Amino acid sequence: MINKNISLLIIFILSLLFFCFMSLASIIFLEKNNEHLGIKGIVNKQFHDKEIIYSSSINLDYKNYILEKFKLIKPDILIIGSSRAQYYPQYIFQKKLLIAQQPFYSFDMFHSSLSELVKIHKPKLVIMGVDWWLFNKIYNEKQAKIFDKTLKSSRNSKNRDDKKFYNYSLNEVIKPYYWIIQNKITLNFFIKTIFSEPFNNIGVMANVHKSGYDINGYFVDNYSLSGNKKFDIKFEDTIRQIKNNKKDFSTFQFDFNSLEIYKKINELALINDIKIISIMHPLSPKVYEQLYKNNYLKNLNQVSENLKFDENFFNFSFKDYFNNCQFVDGTHSGEVLNYLNLKKISEKKAYLLSFLSPKIKIDDIANNINRVTFKNFSKLAENEIDFLGIGCKK
């Protein structure tokens, strides 16, 4: 009996030591990837080194992340929207930019966040990304719960300050091992990181994929442009979603409540003397064609029809100068096309020219018309290949 108890005690002690060792290794790995930084630490690090990017699977408090950046940058241009509005690099503008795209799941969130931000600082221009699903009543009913949860978590956030080793939750400690099992990181990368100098970039995924958000909110997308992501090859993933009515292409029912909130956002801009432009961002011609075949295009047209009253709304879902090589995937246009569309808008809204960079000439657009990034301006340009497998000559 005594020998059995001693054996159990030894097993317990060894198990405890093993758990402590594995936890310590995990915490060291996370800290080498700057996952210990709180929101203030993340923003300060990026603000003092503009080359640093952020993509974390641990610290997901994007609402306060944007709030802290907004306080520091005090942007002249604020872009709000979904990920479809994230490919606007600072270099295409001549005034200070901030893209705020992560916390926005509905027009409620747009209005709530903008109301909070203008109390801190009033940008001169707001560019609002308008997506058809934001006018989908069925979609919005699901997102209402996320909105409430996001507001509560951001108000009660304990992630503003940097973590000490005793602040990590069990879930955070085991995440690196979970990523290894999922093949999101390799065991070799895990071990090498523990014995290496800390990375500059913030977040494991930022360091693995060399992709993430810069201080201005532009998404540095080496992962896609290099072809390593292997998503939406020949637009097959997006086309599958359309055919199966999945994700953004779910069954559509127009939400007139969203329309009223949309009007309130415009009123908020007007009251605060802020110019506002609303853009329905491009779809690749291949995807646009599929929407037509599946009779889903009528839903986008319904949104556009209901926004006809707004002279600041521009529907860029499809134009005859679009080509498939200008897209990151089926629903995300790159910065070359986004800049070209802003130039088109400036023909009707001349004031926009004072925000756009004069360094980008007509020849620059022509020479990059089959690309996502500008060769002579973007640091990502050298990594851009025919990542969609559609025969693009980059």
Residue, then its C-alpha position, 0 to 999 in steps of 0.5 A: m500500500i505504501n509503495k503504491n502511494i509512493s508510486l502515485l506521488i512520483i507520477f503526480i510530481l513528474s506530471l506536474l513538472f512536465f506540465c510546468f515545463m510545457s507551460l513555461a516553454s509555451i509562455i516563452f514562445l508567446e512572449k518571443n512573438n510579443e503575444h504578451l503585449g497589451i493593447k497599449g503596448i502593441v500600439n506604442k510599439q507600432f507607432h514608434d516603428k512603422e514597419i511592425i505589423y500585428s496579427s494575434s490569435i491571443n489578443l483580439d481586442y480590436k475595438n480598443y486596438i483601433l481606439e488607442k491608434f486613433k488617439l495617437i494618429k489623429p487621422d485626417i482620413l478614417i476608413i471604416g468597413s469590413s475586411r473589403a476596406q483593408y487594402y488602402p495603404q498610406y502611400i496612396f494618400q497625402k494625409k494621415l490615414l487610419i483604417a478601422q475595419q475589425p470591429f464592424y459587423s453591422f451599421d450599429m457598430f459603425h454608428s456606435s464606434l464613429s460616435e465614440l471616435v469623433k468625441i476624441h478627434k474629428p477626421k476630415l474625411v470618412i470612407m465607409g465600406v458598404d457591403w450588401w450583407l449589412f443590409n441583410k436582415i437575416y445576417n443582422e439578426k445573427q450579428a446583433k449577439i456578436f455586437d452585444k458581446t463585443l461591446k461588453s468584452s471591450r468595456n471589461s477588457k483586461n488586455r490593455d496592459d502587458k501580461k505577466f507570466y501568471n496572467y496567461s490563461l490555460n487556453e492561451v498556454i495550450k494554444p501553441y501546441y494546438w497550432i502545431i497539431q493543426n499544422k498552423i506552425t511547425l514544431n521546428f518553428f516553435i523550438k527555434t523561437i524559444f531559443s532565438e531573439p524576440f521577433n519585431n512583429i506582434g503575434v505568432m501569425a504575423n511572424v509565421h506569415k509575415s502578414g498583419y495590420d500596420i499602424n495605419g490599419y492597412f493589411v500587409d498581405n504577404y501570405s496571399l500575394s506570395g501564393n502561400k495561403k492557397f485560398d480562392i484559387k481561380f475564385e473557386d472558394t467564393i464561387r462555392q459559397i455563392k452556389n451554396n448560399k454560404k457566409d456573405f451570400s446567405t439568403f437575403q432579406f432587405d433590412f430597412n432598419s439598417l437603412e435608417i442607421y446608414k442615414k444616421i451615420n451620414e447625419l453624424a458626419l454632417i453634424n461634425d462637418i466631416k466629408i463622407i464617401s460610401i463605397m460598395h467595394p469591387l467584386s472580381p468579374k468572375v465572381y460578379e458573373q457567378l452572382y448573375k448566374n445564381n440570381y444573387l446579383k438582384n440583392l446587391n442591386q436592391v441595396s444600390e437602388n435603396l441608396k440612390f438618394d445618397e449622392n455620396f454613395f458609389n457602387f463599384s461592384f463592377k466596372d468595365y475596367f476591372n480585371n480578375c488580376q486586380f483582386v486578392d480573392g473574389t471579394h477583396s480588391g487590391e490597392v491599385l484598383n482601390y486607388l483607381n476607383l478613388k480617382k474616378i470618384s474625384e471626378k465627381k467629388a473634386y475635394l478628394l484630390s486634396f487627400l490623394s497622393p499626387k505621386i501616383k501618376i496615370d502611367d503608374i496605374a497603367n503599368n500596374i493594371n494587372r496587379v494588386t500592389f504598385k511595383n514602384f511604391s509597395k514593399l510587398a510588390e516583389n512578393e506578388i505572383d500569380f497567386l490565384g492561378i489565373g495566368c496573371k502577368k505580374 
